[in-house]
């Protein structure tokens, strides 16, 4: 197959500076997930203060975040193919950091929902531009590992949100909240949002050290959305099946992150900081290991000319998620439940690098930003927009807060099974499309 490197070829490796860029981009992903996942940590005190339902909590976690994210993802992907990608990422970081601080100033469901829309708007700039930069800095045979470093940042961001955010929340609870000049005293959960927005500003300054790489000569005339759409529709089987499986991977990851703290608070009677520390510690070990293993497995299947290097990794991850989620929500022993949650986190994050690297393999260089943004718009809309809200709705319909565990199990197990089927079906269309792209390089 033309898309794979022969084993005898001594392919060039990425320079050290490329890994420095990848590390900074992974840190940006980490910070974005801190700001995204703080909501999951403070949902229980927020629920008490604002009097919201589980369905509304799910809307705050997912739907509010994705409204502008999905609308601007494609235009920002096109922008990433035209402008300085580093500067685009810096602008996005500053926007979502400001919106995170505004979450802390909200005093109603409506205000908080609007601020979450702002967080999604800022974060929409990151992944298309970051993926385009990585594809420019790294050869194809190292892309899976580079992407796995980037996606590892997401899991570390979850841990930082839960552990670091929990520590900040505990400190503010002890102080009775946060006093801000001109704004008065904020509740502890509000102050947590404000303080945890600060790292984004620091990171924006660090990213000024990244050099924008020269684009290929073929990129002089930039493509439009219509051209990218024609390419995707011409290879619709590969894109539809891979994107569908990837969207369900995102749904499992985002839904678990959204509801795990509430699950342990409700069923094991943990405090918010205790739940944040316990879950964050588990994710800190399990999820980065899953990301790194997923990246290495993707590269391994790529080097061995598998029809789709992404598909078997997605299948392995989602297959392991099904028994893990059952044990996670049904076991009455806290250590066993946390262990099962760790295995579950490892499995679902194993599939994440394959999902993102796969779409880079399907897209030609000049269309990569646009195609990636289309991919992200769909996977985010389904994974984040539907997943957390679906679990909240199922919990409310099943009888209320104490049905949360059953709702998690039903949704995660069901979508994992569907994702396995889609990933298996994607292999041959993926092979055909990737081979055509490699032949035109």
C-alpha positions as CSV (number, residue, x, y, z in Angstrom):
1,X,0.0,0.0,0.0
2,X,1.4,3.4,-0.9
3,X,0.4,5.1,2.3
4,X,2.8,3.1,4.5
5,X,6.5,3.4,4.8
6,X,8.5,0.3,3.7
7,X,10.3,-1.2,6.7
8,X,13.7,-0.9,5.0
9,X,13.3,2.8,4.4
10,X,15.4,5.0,6.7
11,X,12.9,7.7,7.2
12,X,14.1,11.1,8.6
13,X,13.2,11.9,12.2
14,X,11.8,15.1,13.5
15,X,14.4,17.6,15.0
16,X,14.4,18.3,18.7
17,X,12.8,21.7,18.1
18,X,9.8,20.0,16.7
19,X,9.3,18.1,20.0
20,X,9.6,21.5,21.8
21,X,6.8,22.8,19.7
22,X,4.8,19.7,20.3
23,X,5.3,20.0,24.1
24,X,4.1,23.6,24.0
25,X,1.0,22.7,22.0
26,X,0.4,19.8,24.4
27,X,0.5,22.3,27.2
28,X,-2.0,24.5,25.4
29,X,-4.2,21.4,25.2
30,X,-3.7,20.9,28.9
31,X,-4.7,24.4,29.8
32,X,-7.8,24.2,27.5
33,X,-8.9,21.1,29.3
34,X,-8.4,22.7,32.7
35,X,-10.8,25.5,31.7
36,X,-13.2,23.0,30.1
37,X,-13.3,20.5,33.0
38,X,-13.5,22.9,35.9
39,X,-17.2,22.7,35.5
40,X,-17.3,19.0,36.3
41,X,-15.5,19.7,39.6
42,X,-17.9,22.4,40.8
43,X,-21.2,20.9,39.6
44,X,-22.4,19.8,43.0
45,X,-21.9,23.2,44.8
46,X,-23.1,25.0,41.7
47,X,-26.2,22.8,41.6
48,X,-27.0,23.8,45.2
49,X,-26.3,27.5,44.7
50,X,-28.2,27.9,41.4
51,X,-30.8,25.2,41.9
52,X,-30.3,23.5,38.5
53,X,-31.2,20.0,37.4
54,X,-28.9,17.3,36.1
55,X,-30.1,18.0,32.5
56,X,-29.1,21.7,33.0
57,X,-25.7,20.6,34.4
58,X,-25.2,18.4,31.2
59,X,-26.1,21.4,29.1
60,X,-23.5,23.5,30.8
61,X,-20.9,20.8,30.4
62,X,-21.5,20.0,26.8
63,X,-24.1,21.9,24.8
64,X,-23.1,25.4,25.9
65,X,-19.5,24.7,25.1
66,X,-20.2,23.4,21.6
67,X,-22.7,25.9,20.3
68,X,-20.1,28.4,18.9
69,X,-17.3,25.8,18.8
70,X,-19.0,23.9,16.0
71,X,-20.1,27.0,14.2
72,X,-16.7,28.6,14.0
73,X,-14.6,25.4,13.8
74,X,-14.6,25.3,10.0
75,X,-14.0,29.0,9.4
76,X,-11.1,28.8,11.9
77,X,-9.8,25.7,10.2
78,X,-9.8,27.7,6.9
79,X,-8.0,30.5,8.8
80,X,-5.4,28.1,10.0
81,X,-4.6,27.2,6.4
82,X,-4.1,30.9,5.6
83,X,-2.6,32.8,8.6
84,X,0.1,32.5,11.2
85,X,-1.1,29.4,13.1
86,X,0.9,30.3,16.3
87,X,-0.8,33.7,16.5
88,X,-4.2,32.1,15.9
89,X,-3.6,29.7,18.9
90,X,-2.5,32.6,21.1
91,X,-5.6,34.6,20.3
92,X,-7.8,31.5,21.1
93,X,-6.1,31.0,24.5
94,X,-6.7,34.6,25.5
95,X,-10.3,34.4,24.6
96,X,-11.1,31.2,26.4
97,X,-9.2,32.3,29.5
98,X,-11.2,35.5,29.7
99,X,-14.4,33.4,29.2
100,X,-13.4,31.1,32.0
101,X,-12.9,34.0,34.4
102,X,-16.4,35.2,33.3
103,X,-17.8,31.8,34.4
104,X,-16.7,32.8,37.9
105,X,-18.6,36.0,37.7
106,X,-21.9,34.4,36.7
107,X,-24.7,34.3,39.2
108,X,-27.4,32.5,37.1
109,X,-27.7,29.5,34.8
110,X,-28.1,31.9,31.8
111,X,-25.0,33.9,32.5
112,X,-23.0,30.7,33.1
113,X,-24.3,29.2,29.9
114,X,-23.2,32.3,27.9
115,X,-19.8,32.2,29.4
116,X,-19.4,28.6,28.5
117,X,-20.2,29.5,24.9
118,X,-17.3,31.9,25.1
119,X,-15.0,29.1,26.3
120,X,-16.0,27.0,23.4
121,X,-15.4,29.8,20.9
122,X,-11.8,30.3,22.1
123,X,-11.0,26.7,22.2
124,X,-12.2,26.1,18.6
125,X,-9.0,27.8,17.3
126,X,-6.6,25.4,19.0
127,X,-6.9,21.9,17.5
128,X,-7.0,22.7,13.7
129,X,-4.1,25.1,14.0
130,X,-2.1,22.7,16.3
131,X,-2.7,19.7,14.1
132,X,-1.6,21.6,11.0
133,X,1.6,22.7,12.8
134,X,2.4,19.2,13.9
135,X,1.8,17.8,10.5
136,X,4.2,20.4,9.2
137,X,6.9,19.7,11.8
138,X,6.7,15.9,11.9
139,X,7.2,13.1,9.3
140,X,4.3,10.8,8.7
141,X,5.8,7.9,10.6
142,X,6.2,9.9,13.8
143,X,2.9,11.8,13.6
144,X,1.0,9.3,15.8
145,X,3.5,9.8,18.7
146,X,3.4,13.6,18.3
147,X,-0.4,13.6,18.3
148,X,-0.4,11.3,21.3
149,X,1.8,13.9,23.2
150,X,-0.8,16.5,22.3
151,X,-3.8,14.4,23.4
152,X,-1.9,13.5,26.6
153,X,-2.1,17.2,27.4
154,X,-5.9,16.8,27.5
155,X,-5.8,14.1,30.1
156,X,-3.2,16.0,32.2
157,X,-5.5,19.0,31.9
158,X,-8.4,16.9,33.4
159,X,-6.1,15.9,36.3
160,X,-5.0,19.5,36.8
161,X,-8.6,20.7,36.8
162,X,-9.6,18.1,39.3
163,X,-6.5,18.1,41.6
164,X,-5.4,21.7,41.2
165,X,-8.9,23.0,40.9
166,X,-9.9,20.9,44.0
167,X,-7.0,22.3,46.0
168,X,-7.9,25.9,45.0
169,X,-11.6,25.2,45.8
170,X,-10.7,23.8,49.2
171,X,-8.5,26.8,50.0
172,X,-11.3,29.2,49.0
173,X,-13.9,27.2,51.1
174,X,-11.6,27.7,54.1
175,X,-11.4,31.4,53.4
176,X,-15.1,31.7,52.8
177,X,-14.8,32.6,49.1
178,X,-12.7,35.1,47.1
179,X,-12.7,38.9,47.5
180,X,-12.2,40.8,44.3
181,X,-11.8,44.6,44.3
182,X,-14.9,46.2,42.9
183,X,-16.8,42.9,42.6
184,X,-17.2,41.9,46.2
185,X,-17.0,38.4,47.6
186,X,-17.4,35.5,45.2
187,X,-18.5,32.0,46.2
188,X,-15.7,29.4,46.4
189,X,-16.7,27.7,43.1
190,X,-16.8,31.1,41.4
191,X,-13.4,32.1,42.7
192,X,-12.0,28.8,41.4
193,X,-12.9,29.7,37.9
194,X,-11.3,33.2,38.2
195,X,-8.0,31.9,39.6
196,X,-7.7,29.0,37.3
197,X,-8.0,31.3,34.2
198,X,-4.6,32.7,35.0
199,X,-2.4,29.9,33.5
200,X,-3.7,30.6,30.0
201,X,-2.3,34.1,30.0
202,X,1.1,32.8,31.0
203,X,1.0,30.1,28.3
204,X,0.1,32.7,25.6
205,X,3.3,34.5,26.4
206,X,5.4,31.3,26.1
207,X,3.9,30.4,22.8
208,X,5.5,33.6,21.3
209,X,8.7,31.5,21.2
210,X,7.2,29.2,18.5
211,X,8.3,29.7,14.9
212,X,5.7,29.5,12.1
213,X,7.1,26.9,9.6
214,X,7.1,27.7,5.9
215,X,4.2,26.2,4.0
216,X,4.6,24.0,0.9
217,X,4.7,25.8,-2.4
218,X,1.3,24.2,-3.3
219,X,-0.2,26.1,-0.4
220,X,0.4,29.5,-2.1
221,X,-3.1,29.3,-3.5
222,X,-5.3,28.5,-0.5
223,X,-8.3,26.2,-0.9
224,X,-11.9,27.1,0.0
225,X,-14.5,25.3,2.0
226,X,-16.2,24.1,-1.2
227,X,-13.0,22.4,-2.3
228,X,-12.5,20.7,1.1
229,X,-16.1,19.6,1.1
230,X,-15.8,18.1,-2.4
231,X,-12.7,16.2,-1.2
232,X,-14.6,14.9,1.8
233,X,-17.7,13.9,-0.1
234,X,-15.6,12.2,-2.8
235,X,-14.1,10.0,0.0
236,X,-17.3,10.0,2.1
237,X,-17.2,6.4,3.2
238,X,-13.7,6.7,4.7
239,X,-14.5,10.1,6.4
240,X,-18.0,9.2,7.6
241,X,-17.0,5.9,9.2
242,X,-13.8,7.2,10.7
243,X,-15.5,10.4,12.0
244,X,-18.4,8.4,13.4
245,X,-16.2,6.1,15.4
246,X,-14.1,9.0,16.5
247,X,-17.1,11.0,17.6
248,X,-18.1,8.1,19.9
249,X,-14.6,8.0,21.3
250,X,-14.9,11.7,22.2
251,X,-18.4,11.1,23.6
252,X,-17.1,8.4,26.0
253,X,-14.1,10.5,27.1
254,X,-16.1,13.7,27.6
255,X,-19.1,12.1,29.3
256,X,-16.9,10.3,31.8
257,X,-15.0,13.4,32.6
258,X,-18.2,15.4,33.0
259,X,-19.9,13.1,35.4
260,X,-17.3,11.1,37.4
261,X,-16.9,13.7,40.2
262,X,-20.7,13.8,40.7
263,X,-20.8,10.0,40.7
264,X,-18.3,9.7,43.5
265,X,-19.8,12.6,45.5
266,X,-23.3,11.1,45.3
267,X,-22.6,7.4,45.7
268,X,-19.5,7.4,47.9
269,X,-20.3,10.6,49.8
270,X,-16.9,12.2,49.1
271,X,-16.4,16.0,49.4
272,X,-15.8,17.9,46.2
273,X,-12.0,18.3,46.9
274,X,-11.8,14.6,47.8
275,X,-13.5,13.5,44.6
276,X,-11.3,15.8,42.6
277,X,-8.1,14.5,44.2
278,X,-9.1,10.8,43.8
279,X,-10.3,11.0,40.2
280,X,-7.5,13.4,39.2
281,X,-4.9,11.1,40.6
282,X,-6.3,8.1,38.7
283,X,-6.5,10.1,35.4
284,X,-2.9,11.4,36.0
285,X,-1.6,7.8,35.7
286,X,-4.1,6.0,33.5
287,X,-5.0,8.5,30.8
288,X,-1.5,9.7,29.7
289,X,-0.5,6.1,29.6
290,X,-3.5,5.4,27.3
291,X,-2.6,8.3,25.1
292,X,1.0,7.4,24.7
293,X,0.2,3.7,24.1
294,X,-2.4,4.7,21.6
295,X,0.1,6.8,19.7
296,X,2.7,4.1,19.6
297,X,0.1,1.5,18.5
298,X,-1.1,3.8,15.7
299,X,2.5,4.2,14.4
300,X,3.0,0.4,14.8
301,X,0.0,-0.4,12.7
302,X,1.0,2.3,10.2
303,X,4.5,0.8,9.8
304,X,3.0,-2.6,9.2
305,X,0.7,-1.4,6.4
306,X,-2.6,-2.0,8.2
307,X,-5.5,-0.9,6.0
308,X,-6.3,1.7,8.6
309,X,-3.8,2.4,11.4
310,X,-6.5,4.1,13.4
311,X,-9.3,1.5,13.3
312,X,-7.7,-1.4,15.3
313,X,-6.6,1.1,18.1
314,X,-10.1,2.5,18.3
315,X,-11.6,-1.1,18.5
316,X,-9.2,-2.1,21.2
317,X,-9.9,1.0,23.3
318,X,-13.7,0.8,23.0
319,X,-13.8,-3.0,23.5
320,X,-12.0,-2.6,26.8
321,X,-14.4,0.3,27.9
322,X,-17.5,-1.9,28.1
323,X,-16.6,-4.3,31.0
324,X,-14.7,-1.5,32.7
325,X,-17.7,0.9,32.9
326,X,-19.9,-1.8,34.2
327,X,-17.5,-2.5,37.1
328,X,-16.9,1.2,37.7
329,X,-20.5,2.0,38.4
330,X,-21.7,-1.2,40.0
331,X,-18.9,-2.0,42.5
332,X,-19.6,-0.9,46.1
333,X,-15.9,-0.9,47.0
334,X,-14.3,2.5,46.5
335,X,-10.8,1.2,45.7
336,X,-12.2,-1.3,43.2
337,X,-14.4,1.3,41.6
338,X,-11.5,3.7,41.2
339,X,-9.3,1.0,39.7
340,X,-12.0,0.2,37.2
341,X,-12.3,3.9,36.4
342,X,-8.6,3.9,35.8
343,X,-8.8,1.0,33.4
344,X,-11.7,2.7,31.7
345,X,-9.8,6.0,31.3
346,X,-6.8,4.1,29.9
347,X,-9.1,2.3,27.3
348,X,-11.0,5.3,26.0
349,X,-7.9,7.6,25.9
350,X,-6.0,4.8,24.0
351,X,-8.3,5.5,21.0
352,X,-7.9,9.3,21.1
353,X,-4.6,9.7,19.2
354,X,-5.7,7.3,16.5
355,X,-8.8,9.4,15.9
356,X,-6.9,12.6,15.4
357,X,-3.9,11.1,13.6
358,X,-6.3,9.2,11.3
359,X,-7.9,12.3,9.8
360,X,-4.4,13.8,9.2
361,X,-3.6,10.7,7.2
362,X,-6.8,11.1,5.1
363,X,-6.4,14.8,4.4
364,X,-3.9,16.3,1.9
365,X,-1.6,18.9,3.2
366,X,-3.3,21.9,1.6
367,X,-6.7,20.9,3.0
368,X,-5.6,19.7,6.4
369,X,-6.7,22.6,8.5
370,X,-10.1,22.8,6.8
371,X,-10.7,19.0,6.9
372,X,-9.5,18.8,10.5
373,X,-11.9,21.6,11.5
374,X,-14.8,19.8,9.8
375,X,-13.9,16.6,11.6
376,X,-13.7,18.5,14.9
377,X,-17.0,20.2,14.4
378,X,-18.8,16.9,13.9
379,X,-17.0,15.0,16.7
380,X,-17.3,17.8,19.1
381,X,-21.0,18.3,18.4
382,X,-21.7,14.7,19.0
383,X,-19.2,13.9,21.6
384,X,-19.4,17.0,23.8
385,X,-22.7,18.4,22.8
386,X,-24.7,15.2,23.1
387,X,-22.8,13.0,25.6
388,X,-22.9,14.9,28.9
389,X,-26.4,16.1,28.3
390,X,-27.6,12.6,27.3
391,X,-26.3,11.2,30.6
392,X,-28.0,14.0,32.6
393,X,-31.2,13.5,30.7
394,X,-31.1,9.7,31.2
395,X,-30.5,10.2,34.9
396,X,-33.5,12.6,35.3
397,X,-35.8,10.3,33.3
398,X,-34.7,7.3,35.2
399,X,-35.7,8.8,38.6
400,X,-33.2,11.5,39.6
401,X,-29.7,11.9,41.0
402,X,-29.4,8.4,42.4
403,X,-29.8,6.9,38.9
404,X,-26.6,8.6,37.6
405,X,-24.6,5.4,37.7
406,X,-27.0,3.5,35.6
407,X,-27.2,6.3,33.1
408,X,-23.4,6.4,32.7
409,X,-23.3,2.6,32.2
410,X,-26.1,2.5,29.6
411,X,-24.7,5.4,27.5
412,X,-21.0,4.4,27.6
413,X,-21.5,0.7,26.9
414,X,-24.0,1.4,24.1
415,X,-22.0,4.0,22.2
416,X,-18.8,1.9,22.6
417,X,-20.4,-1.1,20.9
418,X,-21.6,1.2,18.0
419,X,-18.1,2.7,17.7
420,X,-16.5,-0.7,17.4
421,X,-18.7,-1.5,14.4
422,X,-18.0,1.8,12.7
423,X,-14.2,1.4,13.2
424,X,-14.1,-2.1,11.8
425,X,-16.2,-1.0,8.7
426,X,-13.9,2.0,8.1
427,X,-10.7,0.0,7.3
428,X,-11.0,-0.6,3.6
429,X,-12.4,2.9,2.6
430,X,-9.7,4.4,4.8
431,X,-7.0,2.4,3.0
432,X,-8.2,3.5,-0.4
433,X,-8.3,7.2,0.5
434,X,-5.0,7.3,2.3
435,X,-3.3,5.5,-0.6
436,X,-4.6,8.1,-3.1
437,X,-3.4,10.9,-0.9
438,X,0.1,9.4,-0.5
439,X,0.3,9.0,-4.3
440,X,-0.2,12.7,-4.8
441,X,2.5,13.8,-2.3
